[in-house]
Amino acid sequence: MKKADIKKLNKKTVADLTKDLHSSRDELRALKFDLASGKVKNISKVNEVKKRIARILTSINAQKKDNGTDK
């Protein structure tokens, strides 16, 4: 992910980030099933999706911390 993509991620609202998080988790789940069944040869795609999920979670937590709502 490029710096511009990370900046776009930080500008999104928590609701949008949550939608992105759910779609990324669904994508990861599908990739894991396809990898186990032998349909996917590109293993690095799994790592990219995991990193994207981590960035989304980091952005959500940072926004919640800035707003003062830790829960």
RODO-2510 file (C-alpha; in nm, 4 decimals, decimal comma):
residues 71
     n   res          X          Y          Z
     1     m     0,0000     0,0000     0,0000
     2     k     0,1333     0,3396    -0,0918
     3     k     0,1409     0,6428     0,1335
     4     a    -0,1383     0,8038    -0,0658
     5     d    -0,3577     0,4990    -0,0043
     6     i    -0,2853     0,5159     0,3677
     7     k    -0,3766     0,8851     0,3754
     8     k    -0,7060     0,8061     0,1998
     9     l    -0,7670     0,5358     0,4585
    10     n    -0,7126     0,7804     0,7429
    11     k    -0,9620     1,0263     0,5923
    12     k    -1,2462     0,7733     0,5874
    13     t    -1,5073     0,7605     0,8611
    14     v    -1,5270     0,4789     1,1117
    15     a    -1,8417     0,3449     0,9430
    16     d    -1,6684     0,3272     0,6047
    17     l    -1,3648     0,1645     0,7612
    18     t    -1,5853    -0,0934     0,9287
    19     k    -1,7422    -0,1813     0,5925
    20     d    -1,3938    -0,2134     0,4409
    21     l    -1,2896    -0,4301     0,7337
    22     h    -1,5802    -0,6707     0,6833
    23     s    -1,5149    -0,6993     0,3121
    24     s    -1,1426    -0,7557     0,3692
    25     r    -1,2132    -1,0259     0,6252
    26     d    -1,4523    -1,1959     0,3835
    27     e    -1,1862    -1,1784     0,1135
    28     l    -0,9280    -1,3303     0,3501
    29     r    -1,1656    -1,6096     0,4439
    30     a    -1,2283    -1,6891     0,0778
    31     l    -0,8567    -1,6816    -0,0001
    32     k    -0,7828    -1,9228     0,2836
    33     f    -1,0469    -2,1681     0,1595
    34     d    -0,9192    -2,1416    -0,1974
    35     l    -0,5615    -2,1860    -0,0795
    36     a    -0,6523    -2,4983     0,1160
    37     s    -0,8318    -2,6456    -0,1828
    38     g    -0,5436    -2,5619    -0,4160
    39     k    -0,7237    -2,3074    -0,6319
    40     v    -0,4918    -2,0161    -0,5463
    41     k    -0,1263    -2,0127    -0,6378
    42     n    -0,0567    -1,6548    -0,5244
    43     i     0,0170    -1,6930    -0,1532
    44     s     0,1360    -1,3329    -0,1193
    45     k    -0,2212    -1,2101    -0,1709
    46     v    -0,3095    -1,3526     0,1730
    47     n    -0,0339    -1,1476     0,3345
    48     e    -0,1464    -0,8323     0,1528
    49     v    -0,5021    -0,8738     0,2788
    50     k    -0,3791    -0,9340     0,6341
    51     k    -0,1756    -0,6146     0,6197
    52     r    -0,4737    -0,4225     0,4829
    53     i    -0,6866    -0,5487     0,7735
    54     a    -0,4192    -0,4402     1,0216
    55     r    -0,4019    -0,0925     0,8661
    56     i    -0,7793    -0,0561     0,8791
    57     l    -0,7890    -0,1613     1,2442
    58     t    -0,5080     0,0794     1,3271
    59     s    -0,6916     0,3637     1,1588
    60     i    -1,0163     0,2811     1,3404
    61     n    -0,8414     0,2694     1,6765
    62     a    -0,6598     0,5969     1,6111
    63     q    -0,9847     0,7719     1,5195
    64     k    -1,1590     0,6360     1,8278
    65     k    -0,8706     0,7523     2,0436
    66     d    -0,8845     1,1010     1,8902
    67     n    -1,2579     1,1212     1,9541
    68     g    -1,2173     1,0018     2,3116
    69     t    -1,4299     0,6921     2,2649
    70     d    -1,2023     0,4015     2,3428
    71     k    -1,4876     0,1509     2,3603
***
